[in-house]
Amino acid sequence: MRVVIQRVQRARVCVGGAIVGAIGAGLVALVGVGHADDEAAAAALAEKAVALRIFPDGERPFHLSLADVGGALLVVSQFTLMGDTRRGRRPSWADAARPEHARPLVDAFADRARALGVAVATGEFGAHMDVELVNDGPVTLVLEA
């Protein structure tokens, strides 16, 4: 499982011109699922995302977590994170899990963050989504399980 975390001032996801998920200050999590991933990996990465100390406290730029600042989380499924670009010019999607395996794990990631007390919004699995965000910093990290 691969998750790209971006600290944002605000973000939203639209499908067909309609907003399906939106947050104010917090994190956007772009979530890619591989064949060997499971619920334990989804839960562990959600816990890591919520606990990462990547928000400023006034003195230090990276001291508080999403939970500490009361920020929200926007979870967006993104199978292209599993793309292999080592050979040729066309990515291989062989490492990306099939939708029937990936969807429950993206949901498990979001559900674990909710269970930790974080307000969570989501995109729409499998849809063509327009993701808009204002990156804060910018701060972008990659988490892997």
C-alpha positions, -999 to 999 in steps of 0.1 A, spaced: 0 0 0 13 34 -9 -2 67 4 9 102 -7 1 126 21 -2 163 14 -7 190 41 -34 213 28 -52 246 36 -83 231 19 -92 205 -6 -122 190 -25 -130 163 -49 -156 167 -77 -172 140 -98 -192 151 -128 -191 187 -116 -205 178 -82 -185 180 -50 -184 146 -34 -159 154 -6 -143 185 8 -122 196 38 -107 227 53 -72 225 68 -57 191 72 -44 163 50 -51 148 16 -43 111 14 -40 96 -21 -42 59 -15 -29 31 -38 -34 -5 -30 -13 -35 -41 -21 -72 -44 -5 -82 -10 -21 -54 10 -45 -61 38 -66 -44 65 -37 -44 89 -17 -24 64 -46 0 58 -51 6 96 -14 10 102 -10 36 75 -41 55 86 -27 56 122 6 68 108 -11 96 88 -31 108 117 -1 108 141 25 123 117 40 154 133 39 176 102 20 207 115 36 238 130 32 247 167 43 283 164 79 276 172 87 244 153 74 238 117 69 200 122 57 193 158 20 187 158 -1 159 143 -34 160 124 -51 148 156 -33 176 176 -46 204 154 -81 190 149 -76 188 111 -96 168 86 -86 141 62 -96 138 25 -91 102 13 -88 97 -25 -83 63 -41 -56 64 -67 -45 31 -83 -20 50 -105 3 52 -74 10 16 -80 22 22 -115 56 8 -125 76 32 -148 110 15 -147 107 3 -183 94 19 -214 72 50 -216 39 34 -207 33 26 -170 25 -10 -160 -5 -14 -136 4 -50 -128 11 -41 -92 -23 -24 -86 -49 -45 -68 -82 -52 -86 -111 -30 -75 -128 -58 -55 -96 -60 -33 -87 -23 -33 -121 -7 -25 -125 -24 9 -89 -14 19 -94 23 9 -126 22 30 -107 6 59 -81 33 57 -108 60 60 -127 41 87 -96 37 108 -90 75 106 -126 81 116 -122 57 146 -92 78 157 -116 109 159 -106 125 126 -133 141 103 -129 122 70 -142 130 36 -137 108 6 -136 108 -32 -156 83 -52 -138 50 -58 -133 42 -95 -147 75 -107 -129 101 -128 -123 127 -101 -112 163 -102 -91 169 -71 -85 205 -61 -62 214 -32 -41 242 -18 -9 226 -6 3 241 27 41 244 28 42 226 5 45 194 26 42 161 8 52 127 21 50 91 9 40 64 33 44 27 24 34 -6 40 
